Amino acid sequence: MGLRRAGVVGVVLLLAAVLWWGLSWRAVPMTLQGYVDADFVRIGPTQAGLLTGLHVMRGDQVRAGQALFDQDDVAERAARDQAARQAEESARQLANLQGPARETEIRQAASNLADAEATRDRARADLRRLEAAAPAGAATMQARDAARAAWRSAEARVAGLRAALDQARAPSGRTEQIFAQAATAAAARAALAIMDWRLSQRHVVAPDTGVIADIMAWPGEVLDAGTPVISLLPPGHIVIRLFVPEGMLARIHPGDRVGLACDGCPSGLEGYVDFIAPHAEYTPPLIYSDQSRAKLVYMVQARPRTGQAEMLNPGQPVTVSPPWATRRGNGR
């Protein structure tokens, strides 16, 4: 009787151990089910207007800076032309104030100065001759005084004409006028830059390399600013989302590497955890979880390794090998 009882107890203990091992294995699965998701870039105009042209179609691969769509730009082009003319006129007026007098006026002033210098030189020579002849009595005092006055007059005329030539060569406007016109010219250039920007916004280009995921507006539609026209999917915006029960949450951390596998995908796909939701969610749809018995789960997001994101498509189921997949099911 004692042996039979001991045997029954042994069988019960064995079954309990097997049950515990099985529950431990299920508590820490070797794989988790997730799905491919994406953060789409919805591109729209910065200004309201008529959509006049599309340069891409759904599924096209585009590079950064490639033309996507156009809006009517008649008003912006006219405003830009007007701003350009105003900027040119302001610059011309500033150059006129900063520049010297006309070339003919400068040449005339230089000619007058040269004539005055010649007259001064003659007057100086006459004065020296009379002063040299004075000891011999060949030059009177009155003649010498007249020659000296003529020389001084000629010197004064040379000084005046030299100043006139310098003035002709100097900027024609006063300092205050030049400063005021310089400010006006700067404002005109700024207005032109604004018009250039507004015109460029009528012709929208891709902000990044990617694939055209969807087209949401067509030529002929009048759009408000910010209305999405194109949905762009850059490779770096593809993510893997999976749901982890609360009991496993402490085992996974941002930066952990995970293995990825999907139907038809090559082996060796990897990613890294870059986000763990701070709040629990309700159990996700069964299609995305083969072990959804937990009442609440936490969303975990992983990003594929660079160069592998293009192999995955949004909505595609993915099997994720978590960081503990290489350890035994009991967590040791």
C-alpha positions, 0 to 999 in steps of 0.5 A: 500500500505504501509503495502504491501511494508513493507511486501515485505521489510521484506521478502527481509530482511529475505531472505538476513539473511537466505542467509547470515547465509547459506554462513557463515555456508558454510564458516566454515564447520564442517568437512574437507576431507583429506586422509591418506599419509605416509613418507616411509623409503626406505632402500638400501645398503650403498655399491654397490654389488650383492643382494644375499638374502631377509628375508622379503616379502611385508606385513610382520611386522618387528621389529627394528634390524630384518634382511632384506636382504643380499649382497655378502660379500666374499671380505669383509669377506676376508678383515676382516680376513686379518685385524684381523690377522694384529691386532693380530700380532701387539698386539703380538709384543707390548706384546713382547716389553712390557713384560719381558724376557723369564722365563728361562732367569729370573730364570738364572738371579735370580740364578746368583744373589743368588750365588753372594749374598752367595759369598758376605756373605762368604767374609764378614764373612772372613773379620770380622774373620780376623779383630777380630783376628788382635789384637792378631796378628793372621791375617796379614795386607795383609790378611785383605786387601785381605779379604776386597778386596774380600768382595767389589768385591762380593758386586759389583758383587751382585749389577750388577747381581741384575740390570741384574735381574731387567732388565730381569723382565722389558719390553724388548723394549725401550720406543720409540719402545713401543710407536711406536708399540702401535701406530701400534697396535691401527691403526691395531685395527681401520682397523679391526673395519672398516672391521667389519663395512663394513662386517656388511653393507652387511647384512642390518637390519630394522632401525625401527619397521613397515610393509614392504610396497614394495620390489623394488629389488630381489636377483641376481640384482647388486645394486649401493650404496643407491639403494632402496631395501625395502620400510618400513612404521613405524607407526609413519610415517603415516599422514593425509593430508587435504586442507584448504581454505585461509579463514579458515587458521587463525582458525587452528594452529600447535598442534591443536587436530582434530577428525578423521573418516573413513569407517570401522574405530572405533570411537574416532580416534584423531590426532594433527596438526603438519604442515601447508604449508607456500605456497598456492597450487592449489585445490586438486582432487575432490576425496579428497575435497567435498568443492573445490570451493576455487581457492587456498588452503593450505595443512595441515598435522596431525598425528594420536594419538599414537597407532591409526596409525596402523588402517589407510592405505595410500590413505584412505579417512578420514573425519577430524573434525577441532578444530572449529567443536564444535563451531557454523558455524558463528565462535562464 
